[in-house]
Amino acid sequence: MTFDPSRIKALTFDVGGSVFDWQTPVIAHVGQLAAHHSVELDAHEFAHRWRRRFFAVIAEIRAGKRTKMNADEIHRHLLDGVCEHYALPATDADKDELTWVWHAMGVWSDVPEALERLRTRYKVTILSVLSLSILVDSSKHGGISWDGMMSCEFLTHYKPEPESYRQGAALLACDVGETMMVAVHPGDLAAAATAGMRTGFVEPKMEEAGSAGDSSGFDVRASDYADFATQMGC
């Protein structure tokens, strides 16, 4: 069946890696911190290990093995172990500052114009596992605006639990089938589809955990955000 964008009322965007470039500022800050402490390490590897552990903790929270924490708490908690793994003698102040880098992520260059085009026709929002403060701060830092922001820290479930997507749609007063999840991560979109959402895939700008996978079954597949907005009739 051909996808009809006129049936969509709301778009919910993943942002970490999809809209925000977390890798550039985090890797840069890790490198600066290592240099400050005269430690040789692979900043890229450090950043991606931290990121992978973040999603492992999210999975433990979803499984009921950990008390629920928001993204800032998880990021800061994990730094103790990651710094120890790389023999980086970071102080508590160093770790706090590194955690705060997530609040000043850059935005991919094709995002701002595409969002404004999409907002002329749809409710354009965020649905993310990141904390609300990260979403607000990084959006302000990147100069982009949304019709709303939904952090899973305030929902009863974290993505990719199906109920998180359904709750996101309900908060927008939309049926789940009238709502489209937009992301660069096939796993996120596959979970959204299982929950009943429509799906929009945009080619990732950088490879990261979760960015690989089959995208052939999604409703929209776009080369970038300008292409996505065009395919959505904007």
C-alpha positions as CSV (number, residue, x, y, z in Angstrom):
1,M,0.0,0.0,0.0
2,T,1.3,3.5,-1.0
3,F,2.0,5.7,2.0
4,D,-0.2,8.8,2.2
5,P,1.4,11.6,4.3
6,S,-2.0,13.4,4.4
7,R,-3.0,10.9,7.0
8,I,-0.2,12.0,9.4
9,K,-1.0,14.7,12.0
10,A,2.2,14.6,14.1
11,L,5.9,13.8,13.8
12,T,7.9,12.6,16.8
13,F,11.7,12.9,16.3
14,D,14.4,10.9,17.9
15,V,17.2,13.4,18.4
16,G,20.4,11.9,19.8
17,G,22.4,11.2,16.7
18,S,19.3,11.8,14.5
19,V,19.0,15.6,14.9
20,F,21.8,16.4,17.4
21,D,25.5,15.6,16.7
22,W,26.6,14.2,20.0
23,Q,29.8,12.7,18.7
24,T,31.7,15.8,17.8
25,P,31.4,17.7,21.1
26,V,31.7,14.6,23.3
27,I,34.8,13.3,21.6
28,A,36.4,16.7,21.5
29,H,35.8,17.2,25.2
30,V,37.1,13.7,26.1
31,G,40.3,14.5,24.1
32,Q,40.8,17.8,25.9
33,L,40.2,16.2,29.3
34,A,42.7,13.4,28.5
35,A,45.3,15.9,27.4
36,H,44.8,17.9,30.5
37,H,45.6,14.8,32.6
38,S,48.4,13.7,30.3
39,V,46.6,10.5,29.4
40,E,46.8,8.9,26.0
41,L,43.5,7.3,25.0
42,D,41.2,6.9,22.0
43,A,38.5,9.6,22.6
44,H,36.3,8.1,19.9
45,E,36.3,4.7,21.6
46,F,35.8,6.3,25.0
47,A,32.7,8.2,23.8
48,H,31.1,5.3,22.1
49,R,31.8,3.0,25.1
50,W,30.0,5.6,27.3
51,R,27.1,5.7,24.8
52,R,26.8,1.9,24.6
53,R,26.7,1.6,28.3
54,F,24.0,4.3,28.5
55,F,21.7,2.1,26.4
56,A,22.6,-0.9,28.4
57,V,21.5,0.9,31.5
58,I,18.2,1.9,29.8
59,A,17.7,-1.8,29.0
60,E,18.2,-2.7,32.7
61,I,15.7,0.0,33.7
62,R,13.2,-1.3,31.2
63,A,13.7,-4.8,32.6
64,G,13.1,-3.6,36.2
65,K,16.7,-4.4,37.2
66,R,17.5,-0.7,38.1
67,T,15.6,2.2,39.6
68,K,14.6,4.7,36.9
69,M,17.0,7.5,36.3
70,N,17.0,10.2,33.7
71,A,19.7,10.6,31.1
72,D,21.8,13.1,33.0
73,E,21.9,10.8,36.0
74,I,22.8,7.8,33.8
75,H,25.6,9.7,32.0
76,R,27.1,10.9,35.2
77,H,26.8,7.5,37.0
78,L,28.6,5.7,34.1
79,L,31.5,8.1,33.9
80,D,33.1,6.7,37.1
81,G,33.5,3.2,35.5
82,V,34.4,4.5,32.0
83,C,37.1,6.8,33.3
84,E,38.5,4.0,35.4
85,H,38.5,1.7,32.4
86,Y,40.7,4.2,30.5
87,A,42.8,5.1,33.6
88,L,41.6,8.7,33.3
89,P,42.0,10.4,36.7
90,A,39.1,12.7,36.1
91,T,37.9,14.7,39.2
92,D,34.2,14.9,40.1
93,A,34.2,18.4,38.6
94,D,35.7,17.0,35.4
95,K,33.0,14.4,35.2
96,D,30.2,16.9,35.9
97,E,31.5,19.2,33.1
98,L,31.8,16.2,30.7
99,T,28.2,15.2,31.5
100,W,27.1,18.7,30.7
101,V,28.5,18.5,27.2
102,W,25.3,16.7,26.2
103,H,23.5,20.0,26.9
104,A,25.3,21.7,24.1
105,M,25.1,19.3,21.2
106,G,25.2,20.7,17.7
107,V,22.4,20.3,15.1
108,W,22.9,18.8,11.7
109,S,22.9,21.7,9.1
110,D,19.9,20.5,7.1
111,V,17.7,20.2,10.2
112,P,16.6,23.8,11.0
113,E,15.0,24.7,7.6
114,A,13.4,21.2,7.3
115,L,11.8,21.6,10.7
116,E,10.3,24.9,9.8
117,R,8.9,23.5,6.6
118,L,7.4,20.5,8.4
119,R,5.8,22.7,11.2
120,T,3.6,24.4,8.5
121,R,1.7,21.1,8.2
122,Y,2.4,18.8,11.2
123,K,2.8,18.9,14.9
124,V,6.6,18.5,15.1
125,T,7.9,17.2,18.4
126,I,10.6,15.2,20.1
127,L,10.2,11.7,21.6
128,S,13.5,10.8,23.2
129,V,15.2,8.9,26.0
130,L,17.3,12.0,26.7
131,S,16.3,14.2,29.6
132,L,14.1,17.2,29.1
133,S,16.9,19.5,30.2
134,I,19.2,18.1,27.5
135,L,16.4,18.5,24.9
136,V,15.7,22.1,25.8
137,D,19.4,23.2,26.2
138,S,20.6,21.5,23.0
139,S,17.6,22.9,21.0
140,K,18.4,26.4,22.2
141,H,22.1,25.9,21.6
142,G,21.3,24.8,18.0
143,G,18.7,27.5,17.4
144,I,15.8,25.2,16.6
145,S,12.2,25.2,17.8
146,W,9.7,22.4,18.3
147,D,5.9,22.3,18.9
148,G,6.7,20.1,21.9
149,M,9.3,17.9,23.6
150,M,8.6,14.5,25.2
151,S,11.3,12.9,27.3
152,C,10.8,9.3,28.4
153,E,11.8,10.3,31.9
154,F,8.2,11.6,32.3
155,L,6.6,8.6,30.6
156,T,5.9,5.2,32.2
157,H,8.2,3.5,29.7
158,Y,11.5,4.2,28.0
159,K,11.8,3.7,24.2
160,P,11.9,1.2,22.6
161,E,9.0,-0.2,24.7
162,P,5.9,-0.1,22.5
163,E,3.9,1.8,25.2
164,S,6.4,4.7,25.0
165,Y,5.4,5.4,21.4
166,R,1.7,5.0,22.2
167,Q,1.9,7.4,25.1
168,G,3.7,9.9,22.9
169,A,0.9,9.8,20.3
170,A,-1.7,10.1,23.0
171,L,-0.1,13.1,24.5
172,L,-0.4,14.8,21.1
173,A,-4.1,13.8,21.0
174,C,-3.4,11.7,18.0
175,D,-4.1,8.1,17.1
176,V,-0.9,6.1,17.0
177,G,-1.4,5.5,13.3
178,E,-1.6,9.3,12.7
179,T,1.8,9.8,14.2
180,M,5.2,9.2,12.6
181,M,8.4,8.4,14.3
182,V,11.4,10.0,12.6
183,A,15.0,8.7,13.2
184,V,18.2,7.5,11.8
185,H,18.1,4.3,13.8
186,P,16.3,1.4,12.3
187,G,15.8,-0.3,15.6
188,D,13.9,2.7,17.0
189,L,11.7,2.8,13.9
190,A,11.0,-0.9,13.9
191,A,9.8,-0.6,17.6
192,A,7.6,2.4,16.7
193,A,6.1,0.4,13.8
194,T,5.3,-2.5,16.2
195,A,3.5,0.0,18.4
196,G,1.4,1.1,15.4
197,M,3.3,4.3,14.4
198,R,4.2,5.2,10.8
199,T,7.9,5.5,10.2
200,G,10.3,8.0,8.6
201,F,14.0,7.0,8.1
202,V,16.7,9.6,7.4
203,E,20.2,8.5,6.4
204,P,22.6,8.9,9.3
205,K,25.3,11.5,9.1
206,M,27.7,9.5,11.2
207,E,27.8,5.8,12.1
208,E,27.1,4.8,15.6
209,A,25.5,2.0,17.6
210,G,22.0,1.5,16.3
211,S,22.5,3.3,13.0
212,A,23.0,0.2,10.9
213,G,20.2,-2.1,9.8
214,D,17.5,-2.7,7.2
215,S,15.5,0.4,6.4
216,S,13.6,-1.0,3.4
217,G,10.3,-1.5,5.2
218,F,9.8,2.1,6.5
219,D,7.1,4.4,5.1
220,V,9.6,7.1,4.1
221,R,13.3,6.7,3.4
222,A,15.1,10.0,2.9
223,S,18.7,10.9,2.0
224,D,18.6,14.0,4.3
225,Y,16.1,16.2,6.2
226,A,15.3,18.4,3.2
227,D,14.4,15.3,1.2
228,F,12.3,14.1,4.1
229,A,10.3,17.3,4.2
230,T,9.8,17.2,0.5
231,Q,8.5,13.6,0.7
232,M,6.1,14.7,3.5
233,G,4.6,17.3,1.2
234,C,6.3,20.4,2.7
